[in-house]
Every structure is written in C-alpha cells, then in structure tokens.
Amino acid sequence: MANEFGVTAWGRVWLRTVEQTASSKPNPSLPTARTLARNGAVTLTDISAGNVSGTVTAKGKTSTVVVTVPLWEKKESDAAQRLLKAAGTKNRSVSTGELPDSVVADLRALEIAVAVSISECTATCDCSGKRSPCVHHLAVLYALAGRIDEEPSLAVTLRTKRQKATRSAATTAQSEWIPICEIDVSAFYGS
C-alpha cells in the first residue's frame, strides 16, 4: 500500500471523493481514516464493477465495509474504452494496467467523471458509529485511492459494467497462466 494517496491523476480524483472541499468544515474523521489506511489497517477484499469491499481493523475490532459506486452509462464506458485503446497504441504498458494520467484529463474534457462524490456512493459498515460516512468508509476510500495509484486500471474497472465472457484466443492463452499463489515453491525449485 502506498504511503501517500493521490500520487497519480487516477488516485487524485478518488482522493477528492474523500477530501471534499465543498463542505463548510473539515470532517474530523479524515485524519483517523487516513492513518488507518496508511498503516495497513485496511484490507481491500474486492474491487469490481460498481463495488469496493474491505475490512478495517481499529482498536482491536474489525469492521466490514461495502461501497457501491454508480457505473458509467454505455456511452461513457464506450468513450473511455476508445480513449484507453488510443492510449494503448502509443504506450504498451496500458495493457498491463498502467494508464497514463493524460487519459483522466481526456475523460474530464468529455465530461466523464472517473470518480464520484461520497453522496453518489452507497456504503454499508457493520460498525456502531453514528456519523455518515463513518471512519471505516473513509478509510476504505483512502485505501482505494492508494490501490488506484498502484494500478490505475482499477478506476476503469470500478466504473465499467462487466463484459459478458466470450471464449477467444486471448482468454484461452490467459487460462494457461497459473496464479503465483498456486505454485508449490518447494516443488518448483526442487530440493
């Protein structure tokens, strides 16, 4: 996890979701939420189309948070895919999830929001806190901004509807890959 949040344009737009400047006074939960995310108290368990899930451990208690994010409309999603495809022709690292910061500006020019405000999200947390958003919700969003800094393509994944699976040469080749966690290290390297 990153020590700082918002080091890329992709992470910055999500950081602005947490640290909104439109409110009349700062949210007193922000420093605690940022500290929780920075110190590894947040574990993101799922980042998928319209969903961020995670756990936050604070003061010996673990809270489960689920944040639902609105998806792009088809027109927005198609425009984003065109921009990413164009970026991919100029930069091979786009295929690995490294997205140029310039695409955020291009999306903004088309009035397509990469991130949404907290009020557009729906969040659930099993904590007993009365404040909305709770510190755990904010901590998960900080952790999300950090993960998006590390892997900007997650910002697109989060806002894009899942595509129906089609069997192609690309998926066939990918199915030949073995996740590293499934490799028996002792057998792989031999004794």
N, C-alpha and C positions, 0 to 999 in steps of 0.2 A: 504494500500500500504506500502511496505517495505521502511524503511528509507535509507537502503543501497541496493545496487544491486549486484548480483553475490555471494550471501551467500551460494548457493548450486552449485554443478558442473553443473547442468542443467541451472541455471541462468548465471553462469560464461561464458559458451560458447556463449550465446546470448549477454552478455555484451561485449565480444571480438568483436562481429559484429559491435558494436557501436564504441568502443575504439580501433580501429585497430592500430597496431604498425608498420605496413608495410609502412605507408605514411612518407614522408620526414619531414613534420612538423605537429604539432598538429592542429586539427580542432578547430578554435576559437569559434565555436558554441557549443562545448561539455559542457562547464560549465553551459551555459544557459539552454541547453536541460536537463541536469541532475537536475538542480534546479527546472525546470518546473515539471519534473516527481516526484521529491522528495516532492514538496509542493502541490501535488494534482491537478495540472493544467491539467493533462492528464486523460481522461476518455476512457478506452478501451471499445468499444461497441461490438466487435466481435473478437473472436479468434477461427478460424475453419480451416479446411483443406486448406492450402495454402493462408490463408487470415488473416490479422490483421487490424482492423479498429478502429479508435479512434478520439477523438476531443481533441484539445489543446487550452486552453484559456490563452492568454497572452496579456497584455496591453489592456484589455477590448475587444479584438477580439477573436472569436472562429474560429479555422481552423479545417477542416475535413481532416483526413489523411487515406489513404488506402494503405497498404503494401501487395504486393503479393509475396509469398515465394514459391520457387520450391518444389514440393513434392518428396518424396522418390520414387525410382523405386520399382516395385513389389518385387524384390529380396532383396532390402534394408529394405523395410517395413516388409517382412516376417521374416527376420533375427531379426529385432527389436522386433517384436511380440514374437518370440521364447525366446529372452533374457528376456523380461518382464514376460513371462509365467514362466520361470525358477526362476526369482526373486520372483514371486508371491508364488511359492511353499515354499520358505524359509521365506517369510515375508508377513503376511496377509494384512498389510497396503498398499500394492501395488494396491489392488483392490479399494482403496479409493483415488487413485491418488498420493500417497506418494511413489515416486520412489527412490530407493537407488542410491546414487551418483556413485556407482561402475558400474552401467549399462552404464553410459557415457563413462567410460574407456573401457568397453567391446565393445561398439559401435565403439569407436575410433580404437580399435585393429582390428576390421573388416573393417576399413576404411569407416565407415558410419558417415557422418557429422550430428550432431544434429542441428547445426545452420549453416547458410550460410553467406557469406560476403555481405556487402551492395550492391556491384556491381551485385550480383546474384538476388537481390530483385528488384521488380518494385514498385515504390511508386508514389502516386499522392497526392497532397496537394493543397487546394484552396487558399493558401496564395500568396502574390505577391513577395515573396523572389526570388532572382536570384541564390542563392547558392544551389548546389545539392550535398548531401542531405540537405534539409532545416532543421532549428532548430526544427520544428514540427515533421518531420520524425524521427529525432534523439530522441526527447522526447518520442515519441510513442515506439521506440525500447527500451529505458531505462525502460519505464513502463512495457513493455512486459517482460524484464528480471526480474523485480520485481515480476510480476504475476507468472512467471515460477518458481521463488524461492518459492513462496507460494504454488503452485500447479504444480509440475514438469510434470505431465501427459500432460499438455498443450503443452509442447515441442514436444511430440509424436503426439498429435492431429494436430498440425500445419503442420507437415511434412507428415502425412499419408492420403491417399485418403479415402474419406468417404466410409464406407461399405454399401452395399445395405441392406435396412431394411428387416429383417426376423422376423416373429412372432414366438417367443419361450416362454418358461415358464419364462425365465428371463425378457423378455420385458413385459410380462403380469403382473408379480409381480411388476415391476417398475412402470407400468401405474397406479397402485393402490396408489402410492405416490402422495401427494399434495404439490406443491411448497409452502414454508412457506409464501411467499408474498400473496398467495391467501386465507390465513386464516384470518377470521374476529376476531380480538383479543377480542373485547367486547363480542362476542357470544361464543368464545372458553372458556374464563374464567368465563363467566356468570356475572351477576350483583350483 
